[in-house]
Amino acid sequence: MNQPLSYIHPDAKIGSDVSIGPFVSIDKNVVIGEGTQIGANVTILEGTRIGKNCNIFPGAVIGAIPQDLKFKGEDTLAIIGDNTTIRECVTINRGTVAKGETVVGNNCLIMAYCHVAHDCVVGNNVIIANATQLAGEVVIGDFAVIGGGTLVHQFTHIGAHSMLQGGSKVTKDVPPFVTAGREPLTYAGVNSIGLRRRAYTNEQIRNIQETYRYIFQMGMNTSHAIEKAEVELPDSMEKNEILTFVKNSPRGIIKGHLD
């Protein structure tokens, strides 16, 4: 049902069974998938693509131009996947020429007052808690959980299945499968509870724990730890995923706790 007090540009493409609340503004060059619910006072701007069965709460602004002084009005996108919930007053900016699009995946929960800046890529099944702020070109892997009030530096990568303490300041990359906390942000263990919920076996979790024992707990620098882990640990998908992430980290990874 569309409210008569809303504005929908005639060029916008709205799927079937989309519910649009009062005082919503939907700009040109917008596509909204079937079954999506849009609450009151939502603003959806040019270049936005929203998937099926999403739930967008009052006050959200999606597709605003980047807060980047290098932006010169180029055609870019903000893409939201299927079955994603965007809570009150979330802001998601569209991309710049750097990547051309900002992406939030399927089955995500972006809680109230979060900001997703230009060219971020948020994977599937990600939970980002209240008031978290993602700077430009941040990448977050599938099933990551970001605690409330977290600040994430531009270009930072956060690995899949990781879990970050609320109020964290993320200035280095967070590798997959870990929990991280403290100030400055450090490795706090393997996210074994989350992994078991996602049907990881005990053997897979042990592979992860052993790999991180080399990286964080044996007193070696990162390069030496990678070399030894590649030679001494049995091959596994988990080991390979971790070592690939660490070797390709553009900012360097967080450190292990010293105590």
Backbone bond lengths (Angstrom), bond angles and torsions (degrees), N, CA, C in turn:
res aa  C-N    CA-C-N  psi(-1)  N-CA   C-N-CA  omega(-1)  CA-C   N-CA-C  phi
1 M - - - 1.468 - - 1.520 109.37 -
2 N 1.343 116.69 130.35 1.454 121.43 179.32 1.524 109.94 -103.09
3 Q 1.307 115.90 129.76 1.459 121.11 178.83 1.536 110.65 -74.60
4 P 1.315 118.35 137.55 1.472 119.78 178.72 1.517 112.92 -66.44
5 L 1.349 118.02 -17.77 1.457 120.61 -179.62 1.534 112.69 -86.76
6 S 1.321 117.37 3.15 1.463 121.18 177.25 1.522 110.86 -94.60
7 Y 1.366 115.34 158.27 1.459 120.92 175.77 1.520 108.34 -113.01
8 I 1.329 116.64 125.42 1.457 122.50 176.83 1.524 107.80 -126.33
9 H 1.314 116.99 118.27 1.459 120.52 -179.65 1.530 109.19 -62.37
10 P 1.297 117.76 139.72 1.472 119.64 -177.24 1.519 113.97 -62.34
11 D 1.329 118.35 -21.03 1.466 120.83 178.92 1.527 113.05 -87.22
12 A 1.328 118.28 -7.80 1.463 120.82 178.37 1.526 109.39 -68.84
13 K 1.337 115.91 144.61 1.469 121.77 -179.91 1.527 108.35 -108.20
14 I 1.320 115.83 110.27 1.465 121.99 -175.37 1.527 108.39 -111.07
15 G 1.341 116.89 124.41 1.455 121.28 -179.32 1.514 112.86 -71.33
16 S 1.322 115.25 175.53 1.460 120.77 179.65 1.523 110.62 -71.39
17 D 1.320 115.58 152.37 1.470 122.79 175.84 1.523 113.23 59.92
18 V 1.320 117.31 27.36 1.467 120.65 174.31 1.523 107.99 -85.91
19 S 1.330 115.81 131.22 1.457 121.90 178.58 1.524 109.27 -102.70
20 I 1.322 117.25 125.74 1.462 122.30 -177.15 1.517 109.09 -122.87
21 G 1.339 116.83 120.50 1.453 122.04 -177.58 1.516 112.64 -80.20
22 P 1.342 116.31 -179.17 1.464 120.16 -178.18 1.524 112.66 -71.76
23 F 1.335 114.30 151.32 1.468 123.43 175.19 1.529 113.08 62.70
24 V 1.308 116.14 25.10 1.465 121.84 173.53 1.526 108.36 -83.23
25 S 1.350 115.82 143.23 1.467 121.47 174.90 1.524 108.51 -122.08
26 I 1.333 115.93 122.62 1.461 121.97 179.53 1.532 107.94 -122.04
27 D 1.326 116.49 118.65 1.462 123.35 -172.20 1.530 111.16 -83.91
28 K 1.321 115.28 177.83 1.467 121.20 173.40 1.525 109.93 -67.27
29 N 1.337 114.80 163.96 1.468 121.51 177.31 1.530 111.06 55.86
30 V 1.323 115.80 45.26 1.464 123.34 176.88 1.522 108.01 -123.47
31 V 1.334 116.34 139.21 1.462 122.00 175.30 1.521 108.16 -126.43
32 I 1.335 116.92 129.00 1.459 122.41 -179.89 1.523 108.42 -126.19
33 G 1.326 116.30 125.15 1.453 121.68 -175.97 1.509 113.43 -75.74
34 E 1.320 115.17 162.82 1.464 122.18 -175.48 1.531 112.15 -61.96
35 G 1.333 115.06 145.16 1.447 121.45 174.74 1.508 115.47 80.15
36 T 1.306 118.50 0.83 1.467 121.34 -179.57 1.531 110.11 -76.22
37 Q 1.345 115.56 142.69 1.455 122.14 178.28 1.523 109.30 -112.32
38 I 1.324 116.22 128.27 1.460 121.80 -177.27 1.522 108.18 -120.41
39 G 1.327 116.05 117.72 1.456 121.40 -176.40 1.513 112.84 -77.30
40 A 1.328 115.06 178.24 1.468 121.67 -176.72 1.531 111.44 -63.01
41 N 1.334 114.82 147.90 1.469 122.34 172.36 1.526 114.12 62.55
42 V 1.306 117.22 23.18 1.470 120.68 174.33 1.525 108.62 -82.71
43 T 1.349 116.11 141.34 1.457 122.10 176.22 1.528 108.97 -117.64
44 I 1.326 115.76 121.57 1.465 121.55 -179.68 1.520 107.21 -120.96
45 L 1.324 115.74 113.56 1.455 121.56 -168.72 1.527 112.58 -101.78
46 E 1.314 114.08 172.00 1.466 122.33 -175.50 1.527 111.75 -51.98
47 G 1.331 115.13 136.76 1.457 120.56 177.24 1.516 114.11 90.39
48 T 1.318 118.33 10.68 1.472 121.34 -178.73 1.524 110.07 -93.89
49 R 1.324 115.01 138.49 1.458 122.91 173.98 1.531 107.36 -126.85
50 I 1.318 116.49 118.40 1.466 121.27 -178.26 1.520 108.05 -118.77
51 G 1.330 116.63 133.81 1.450 121.51 -175.19 1.519 113.75 -78.75
52 K 1.321 114.41 -163.01 1.454 121.66 -177.00 1.531 111.30 -83.83
53 N 1.330 114.98 147.51 1.469 122.59 169.83 1.524 113.56 56.21
54 C 1.309 116.17 34.78 1.463 120.44 172.87 1.529 109.32 -84.51
55 N 1.324 114.91 162.06 1.463 121.23 178.34 1.520 107.88 -131.67
56 I 1.331 116.02 111.29 1.462 121.54 -175.09 1.519 108.25 -112.85
57 F 1.310 116.86 119.52 1.451 122.75 -171.71 1.534 111.57 -88.12
58 P 1.339 116.92 165.12 1.467 120.97 -174.22 1.528 113.74 -54.71
59 G 1.326 114.54 141.36 1.458 121.43 172.37 1.509 115.71 86.88
60 A 1.332 118.47 -4.21 1.463 120.00 179.38 1.529 110.45 -69.62
61 V 1.338 116.31 147.77 1.465 122.64 176.46 1.526 107.12 -127.36
62 I 1.326 115.83 117.42 1.459 121.36 -175.39 1.519 109.34 -121.97
63 G 1.333 115.48 129.61 1.461 120.55 175.77 1.510 115.33 91.38
64 A 1.331 118.29 11.79 1.466 119.31 174.67 1.522 110.06 -63.76
65 I 1.324 116.30 155.25 1.461 119.39 -178.80 1.528 109.83 -64.05
66 P 1.329 117.64 153.88 1.466 121.00 -177.34 1.526 112.77 -62.37
67 Q 1.302 114.82 149.84 1.469 121.03 172.53 1.536 108.12 -89.42
68 D 1.308 114.55 59.36 1.463 122.76 -174.80 1.524 106.53 -134.90
69 L 1.321 117.04 119.01 1.463 121.28 -175.29 1.520 112.81 -65.85
70 K 1.333 117.09 -14.90 1.468 119.95 177.73 1.521 111.67 -80.81
71 F 1.311 118.02 -12.09 1.462 121.56 -178.01 1.523 109.88 -67.96
72 K 1.330 116.46 129.80 1.462 121.82 -175.97 1.525 112.06 -121.65
73 G 1.317 116.73 26.51 1.452 119.84 175.18 1.509 115.03 85.15
74 E 1.323 118.97 13.75 1.458 121.00 -179.74 1.543 111.15 -63.96
75 D 1.341 115.20 156.86 1.462 120.66 179.40 1.522 109.73 -75.92
76 T 1.317 116.06 114.72 1.459 121.61 -179.91 1.526 108.62 -138.08
77 L 1.325 116.41 175.07 1.459 121.08 -171.87 1.527 111.92 -128.20
78 A 1.333 114.35 156.74 1.469 123.03 163.20 1.520 105.85 -122.74
79 I 1.325 117.11 118.75 1.457 122.37 -171.98 1.527 109.86 -115.89
80 I 1.328 116.51 126.37 1.458 123.04 177.11 1.521 107.45 -116.62
81 G 1.323 117.93 131.06 1.456 121.60 -178.63 1.516 113.39 -76.68
82 D 1.320 115.57 -169.74 1.463 121.80 -179.58 1.530 111.46 -79.58
83 N 1.343 115.09 151.82 1.477 122.54 170.44 1.526 113.46 59.68
84 T 1.299 116.50 29.44 1.466 121.31 -179.87 1.522 109.74 -100.38
85 T 1.335 114.98 140.01 1.467 121.86 178.42 1.522 109.28 -107.40
86 I 1.331 115.54 127.99 1.464 122.40 178.32 1.519 106.86 -119.45
87 R 1.324 116.45 113.96 1.453 120.16 -172.50 1.532 111.83 -84.75
88 E 1.342 114.39 -173.22 1.459 120.89 -169.23 1.533 112.56 -59.26
89 C 1.343 113.98 135.76 1.469 123.18 170.26 1.523 114.29 62.62
90 V 1.323 117.43 21.09 1.464 120.62 171.57 1.528 109.10 -70.13
91 T 1.339 116.86 142.78 1.460 122.09 174.35 1.523 109.36 -120.95
92 I 1.327 115.84 129.24 1.460 122.21 178.79 1.525 107.10 -128.93
93 N 1.332 117.24 111.99 1.468 121.98 -178.77 1.522 110.63 -86.77
94 R 1.336 115.59 151.92 1.460 118.38 175.73 1.527 110.59 -80.10
95 G 1.321 116.08 173.47 1.451 121.21 -172.03 1.514 114.32 -76.33
96 T 1.319 114.59 178.19 1.457 123.46 173.44 1.524 107.92 -117.69
97 V 1.326 116.03 -175.50 1.455 120.14 177.53 1.527 111.46 -62.93
98 A 1.330 117.84 -18.78 1.470 121.06 -178.89 1.520 111.81 -57.38
99 K 1.343 117.06 -48.87 1.464 120.98 179.28 1.524 112.46 -127.28
100 G 1.309 116.73 -21.08 1.444 120.78 177.16 1.510 115.61 87.65
101 E 1.329 117.30 -10.68 1.454 119.20 -178.49 1.511 111.48 -160.31
102 T 1.326 114.17 148.16 1.457 123.08 168.31 1.519 106.59 -104.54
103 V 1.334 117.38 134.29 1.464 120.42 -172.76 1.523 110.28 -128.40
104 V 1.332 115.88 129.76 1.463 122.98 167.38 1.523 106.08 -118.56
105 G 1.324 117.55 129.14 1.452 121.57 -170.36 1.513 115.14 -79.20
106 N 1.332 115.17 -161.86 1.456 122.99 -179.90 1.524 111.77 -82.63
107 N 1.319 116.37 150.49 1.465 123.17 170.81 1.521 113.27 59.57
108 C 1.314 116.79 33.04 1.463 120.67 179.20 1.525 110.52 -93.94
109 L 1.330 115.01 158.25 1.461 122.69 170.99 1.515 107.86 -124.94
110 I 1.319 116.33 112.37 1.463 122.20 176.60 1.527 106.23 -107.94
111 M 1.328 117.11 108.29 1.459 120.79 -172.84 1.528 111.88 -78.82
112 A 1.331 115.05 172.84 1.464 122.49 -169.41 1.533 112.36 -56.25
113 Y 1.335 114.37 142.94 1.467 124.86 172.55 1.520 113.81 67.76
114 C 1.313 118.09 16.48 1.467 119.73 173.34 1.527 110.28 -78.13
115 H 1.339 115.23 155.35 1.463 121.66 174.68 1.521 108.71 -125.93
116 V 1.328 115.55 129.73 1.463 122.53 174.59 1.522 106.85 -116.57
117 A 1.320 116.55 110.35 1.461 121.21 -172.34 1.528 111.61 -82.10
118 H 1.327 114.91 179.79 1.461 122.77 -175.95 1.518 112.56 -57.30
119 D 1.315 115.07 138.49 1.466 123.44 171.89 1.520 114.31 66.55
120 C 1.327 117.98 13.86 1.470 119.42 172.20 1.524 109.38 -69.52
121 V 1.327 115.26 152.49 1.466 122.01 173.07 1.522 107.37 -127.78
122 V 1.326 115.79 111.57 1.461 122.66 178.86 1.519 107.17 -107.74
123 G 1.323 117.28 124.06 1.457 121.31 -175.20 1.518 113.80 -71.59
124 N 1.320 115.83 -164.72 1.453 122.27 -179.75 1.526 111.08 -85.83
125 N 1.339 116.24 150.43 1.463 122.57 174.12 1.528 112.96 59.85
126 V 1.310 116.60 32.35 1.467 122.27 179.35 1.526 109.26 -92.04
127 I 1.327 116.18 140.66 1.460 122.48 173.55 1.523 108.16 -115.33
128 I 1.333 116.14 123.39 1.463 121.81 177.10 1.521 107.13 -119.98
129 A 1.329 117.40 114.30 1.461 121.26 -172.70 1.528 111.59 -80.69
130 N 1.311 114.86 169.79 1.463 124.25 -168.68 1.520 114.00 -47.50
131 A 1.335 114.50 138.45 1.464 124.23 169.32 1.527 113.95 65.25
132 T 1.316 117.73 17.21 1.464 120.81 172.89 1.525 109.63 -73.81
133 Q 1.317 116.19 142.03 1.463 121.97 -175.27 1.526 109.09 -123.32
134 L 1.334 115.87 116.24 1.460 121.14 177.27 1.522 109.35 -101.90
135 A 1.323 117.02 121.63 1.459 120.87 175.82 1.530 109.81 -77.49
136 G 1.325 116.84 -179.46 1.445 121.59 -173.28 1.515 114.23 -62.67
137 E 1.334 115.71 142.73 1.467 125.09 171.65 1.527 113.67 62.03
138 V 1.321 116.37 28.52 1.461 121.12 171.67 1.528 108.90 -75.58
139 V 1.332 116.61 143.10 1.462 122.07 177.20 1.527 108.52 -121.31
140 I 1.337 116.51 128.26 1.464 122.02 179.70 1.522 108.48 -123.81
141 G 1.330 116.78 126.98 1.455 121.87 -177.63 1.520 113.10 -77.47
142 D 1.329 115.41 168.04 1.455 122.16 -178.68 1.529 111.63 -57.70
143 F 1.332 115.99 144.47 1.464 124.95 173.39 1.529 113.97 65.15
144 A 1.331 117.94 11.22 1.467 118.81 175.13 1.519 110.00 -69.12
145 V 1.334 115.60 149.87 1.468 122.56 177.04 1.522 107.40 -125.26
146 I 1.329 116.61 120.82 1.465 122.36 -176.24 1.525 107.99 -111.21
147 G 1.325 117.65 119.63 1.455 121.95 -179.08 1.520 112.42 -66.34
148 G 1.325 116.07 157.77 1.458 121.92 -175.19 1.519 113.26 -62.38
149 G 1.315 115.36 149.04 1.458 121.03 176.42 1.510 114.48 71.04
150 T 1.315 118.00 19.12 1.464 121.57 -179.06 1.527 110.41 -82.46
151 L 1.334 115.87 141.24 1.466 123.09 177.46 1.526 108.22 -112.27
152 V 1.330 116.86 123.40 1.461 120.79 -175.32 1.526 109.37 -117.08
153 H 1.332 115.83 120.14 1.465 122.91 -177.38 1.523 110.68 -66.85
154 Q 1.339 115.72 150.95 1.458 120.55 179.32 1.523 111.76 -58.11
155 F 1.307 115.55 146.89 1.473 126.25 178.92 1.526 113.86 70.79
156 T 1.316 118.83 2.72 1.457 120.57 -177.32 1.524 110.68 -75.07
157 H 1.346 115.96 145.64 1.456 122.43 175.53 1.538 109.32 -112.18
158 I 1.335 115.82 134.75 1.460 122.17 176.34 1.522 106.92 -120.31
159 G 1.335 116.82 121.73 1.450 121.45 -170.32 1.520 114.20 -73.95
160 A 1.320 114.76 163.29 1.458 121.95 179.74 1.530 110.99 -62.09
161 H 1.329 115.95 147.20 1.470 123.78 175.00 1.526 113.37 63.09
162 S 1.319 117.16 16.28 1.466 119.35 176.79 1.524 110.10 -87.32
163 M 1.330 115.30 161.71 1.469 120.89 179.93 1.524 108.39 -138.66
164 L 1.333 116.06 122.97 1.461 121.39 -175.27 1.522 110.72 -110.19
165 Q 1.306 114.94 137.93 1.464 122.22 176.74 1.529 110.36 -62.42
166 G 1.338 115.95 143.76 1.458 120.42 175.38 1.520 111.53 -60.61
167 G 1.324 116.13 145.90 1.451 121.21 -179.72 1.512 114.77 77.75
168 S 1.323 117.29 12.87 1.466 120.30 -178.27 1.529 111.21 -72.82
169 K 1.333 115.04 152.87 1.465 122.70 170.88 1.526 106.52 -114.27
170 V 1.323 115.74 110.50 1.458 120.54 -172.61 1.526 108.65 -100.97
171 T 1.317 116.26 105.42 1.459 121.57 178.95 1.524 112.32 -115.75
172 K 1.326 116.96 -9.11 1.465 122.95 174.99 1.521 108.73 -124.35
173 D 1.319 117.01 162.44 1.455 120.58 -179.70 1.534 111.01 -70.14
174 V 1.323 115.01 144.13 1.465 122.18 179.40 1.525 107.18 -108.85
175 P 1.327 118.80 114.32 1.470 119.72 -175.40 1.523 112.21 -71.46
176 P 1.328 117.50 166.50 1.470 120.56 -175.41 1.522 113.41 -68.53
177 F 1.322 115.65 155.24 1.465 126.24 170.57 1.520 114.51 75.42
178 V 1.329 119.27 6.74 1.461 119.61 -173.19 1.523 111.74 -104.88
179 T 1.328 115.28 161.54 1.454 121.39 161.05 1.523 107.11 -103.40
180 A 1.333 116.04 144.82 1.457 120.47 -177.20 1.516 109.16 -139.64
181 G 1.330 115.36 142.34 1.455 120.52 179.47 1.516 110.48 -162.38
182 R 1.340 115.21 -160.67 1.464 124.24 -179.27 1.525 111.32 68.62
183 E 1.330 114.67 177.34 1.462 121.70 179.97 1.524 108.47 -134.08
184 P 1.348 121.02 116.20 1.463 125.03 -0.90 1.526 111.71 -69.69
185 L 1.319 116.14 163.61 1.458 121.77 -174.26 1.521 110.55 -61.86
186 T 1.337 115.88 127.86 1.456 121.43 -177.80 1.524 110.64 -137.54
187 Y 1.323 114.14 163.92 1.468 121.95 175.68 1.518 109.72 -64.00
188 A 1.339 116.11 131.03 1.462 120.25 -179.66 1.522 112.68 -121.90
189 G 1.319 118.07 5.63 1.459 121.42 179.01 1.522 110.74 133.54
190 V 1.329 113.60 -176.59 1.472 121.12 179.08 1.527 108.64 -95.20
191 N 1.308 116.52 140.36 1.465 122.34 -179.33 1.531 109.84 -77.35
192 S 1.320 116.51 63.01 1.463 121.42 -171.82 1.528 112.24 -67.04
193 I 1.329 117.80 -35.58 1.466 119.63 179.19 1.528 110.20 -64.36
194 G 1.328 116.97 -48.23 1.450 120.05 177.84 1.516 112.49 -61.25
195 L 1.330 117.26 -38.35 1.458 120.61 -179.44 1.527 111.23 -67.49
196 R 1.331 117.43 -40.00 1.470 119.40 177.29 1.523 111.44 -64.52
197 R 1.328 116.61 -37.01 1.471 119.37 176.02 1.515 111.85 -61.39
198 R 1.328 117.18 -25.59 1.455 121.49 -179.38 1.523 111.49 -102.53
199 A 1.337 115.84 22.26 1.471 123.74 170.54 1.519 114.08 70.50
200 Y 1.344 117.84 23.28 1.459 119.14 169.61 1.524 109.04 -70.89
201 T 1.326 116.67 137.80 1.461 121.46 -178.56 1.526 110.72 -80.42
202 N 1.330 115.93 165.82 1.467 120.01 176.55 1.525 110.92 -60.76
203 E 1.332 117.06 -37.10 1.466 119.85 179.00 1.523 110.87 -64.42
204 Q 1.325 117.59 -42.67 1.461 120.27 178.49 1.530 111.01 -63.06
205 I 1.320 116.58 -42.04 1.467 119.90 179.44 1.525 110.38 -65.53
206 R 1.325 117.93 -38.51 1.469 120.19 176.08 1.522 110.95 -63.33
207 N 1.325 117.74 -38.69 1.474 120.26 176.99 1.527 110.85 -59.76
208 I 1.318 115.81 -41.62 1.463 120.81 178.72 1.521 110.69 -65.75
209 Q 1.321 116.43 -46.69 1.468 120.41 -179.08 1.523 111.41 -61.37
210 E 1.325 117.08 -41.34 1.462 119.98 -179.68 1.522 111.27 -66.30
211 T 1.323 116.61 -40.16 1.459 119.37 179.11 1.523 110.88 -62.67
212 Y 1.321 116.56 -43.12 1.465 118.88 -179.98 1.529 112.26 -74.16
213 R 1.324 117.74 -21.53 1.472 118.88 173.07 1.521 110.18 -62.08
214 Y 1.334 116.56 -39.34 1.459 120.28 176.94 1.531 110.96 -67.65
215 I 1.321 116.70 -43.64 1.467 119.87 -172.52 1.523 112.09 -74.33
216 F 1.337 116.91 -38.73 1.461 119.61 -169.72 1.532 115.09 -113.98
217 Q 1.317 119.76 -16.95 1.457 119.48 -166.72 1.518 114.81 -124.25
218 M 1.301 118.46 5.58 1.466 119.77 -177.53 1.519 112.59 -112.65
219 G 1.318 117.76 8.30 1.457 121.08 173.22 1.516 115.42 74.51
220 M 1.334 116.91 17.11 1.465 119.68 179.58 1.519 110.04 -99.33
221 N 1.338 115.99 156.44 1.458 117.06 170.07 1.521 108.86 -71.34
222 T 1.316 116.52 167.16 1.463 120.43 -171.11 1.519 112.18 -63.26
223 S 1.304 117.92 -42.72 1.465 121.15 -178.60 1.521 111.41 -61.76
224 H 1.335 116.06 -45.01 1.465 120.49 179.52 1.521 110.59 -65.78
225 A 1.320 117.14 -40.21 1.463 121.09 179.26 1.529 110.90 -61.98
226 I 1.326 116.87 -41.78 1.462 120.05 178.43 1.529 110.67 -63.21
227 E 1.325 116.91 -44.53 1.469 120.57 -179.56 1.520 111.32 -59.66
228 K 1.326 116.99 -45.97 1.461 120.38 -178.56 1.531 111.03 -69.17
229 A 1.331 117.68 -40.36 1.457 120.16 -179.33 1.523 110.91 -64.86
230 E 1.329 117.18 -37.70 1.463 120.10 179.37 1.519 111.40 -63.22
231 V 1.320 117.15 -34.56 1.467 121.35 -176.09 1.522 111.21 -88.37
232 E 1.319 117.87 -43.65 1.461 121.82 -167.60 1.522 114.70 -90.68
233 L 1.328 118.40 -26.02 1.466 120.17 -177.52 1.520 110.07 -92.96
234 P 1.335 116.87 142.31 1.476 119.10 176.87 1.519 110.99 -62.07
235 D 1.326 114.38 149.57 1.455 118.97 -177.83 1.528 110.30 -68.29
236 S 1.332 116.10 138.46 1.464 121.66 176.17 1.522 107.94 -157.42
237 M 1.330 115.79 157.80 1.466 119.94 177.96 1.520 110.68 -62.16
238 E 1.341 116.63 -36.92 1.462 120.32 -177.20 1.526 110.50 -67.49
239 K 1.331 116.67 -46.27 1.467 120.17 177.97 1.525 110.61 -59.46
240 N 1.319 116.07 -45.43 1.457 119.60 -178.06 1.531 111.55 -63.97
241 E 1.332 117.03 -39.85 1.464 119.75 179.17 1.526 111.06 -63.71
242 I 1.321 116.79 -42.96 1.468 120.50 -179.82 1.519 110.79 -65.38
243 L 1.331 117.40 -49.42 1.460 120.05 -175.75 1.531 111.29 -66.50
244 T 1.326 117.05 -36.25 1.469 119.69 176.18 1.523 110.97 -63.11
245 F 1.331 116.75 -43.95 1.465 120.56 178.01 1.524 110.68 -59.63
246 V 1.330 116.90 -48.21 1.462 120.67 -175.63 1.527 110.59 -65.70
247 K 1.339 117.42 -42.91 1.465 120.21 -178.71 1.523 111.85 -65.68
248 N 1.321 116.42 -31.10 1.466 120.16 -176.69 1.523 113.15 -98.23
249 S 1.329 117.14 10.04 1.457 120.31 -177.35 1.522 111.02 -66.01
250 P 1.347 118.74 119.93 1.469 119.55 -177.79 1.520 113.68 -72.71
251 R 1.348 117.15 -23.78 1.463 119.94 -175.58 1.525 112.87 -112.89
252 G 1.328 117.65 -4.23 1.459 120.33 -170.60 1.511 110.13 84.11
253 I 1.310 117.43 152.01 1.462 121.56 -174.40 1.522 110.98 -93.60
254 I 1.346 114.50 163.75 1.462 120.42 174.09 1.524 109.92 -60.60
255 K 1.309 116.09 163.23 1.465 121.35 -178.71 1.526 110.65 -96.47
256 G 1.335 115.10 164.76 1.451 120.84 173.27 1.520 109.92 -81.56
257 H 1.330 115.36 157.11 1.459 120.04 178.15 1.526 109.59 -73.49
258 L 1.319 117.61 137.12 1.466 121.36 -172.28 1.518 112.97 -85.14
259 D 1.340 119.32 -21.01 1.463 120.46 -175.64 1.519 110.35 -79.53
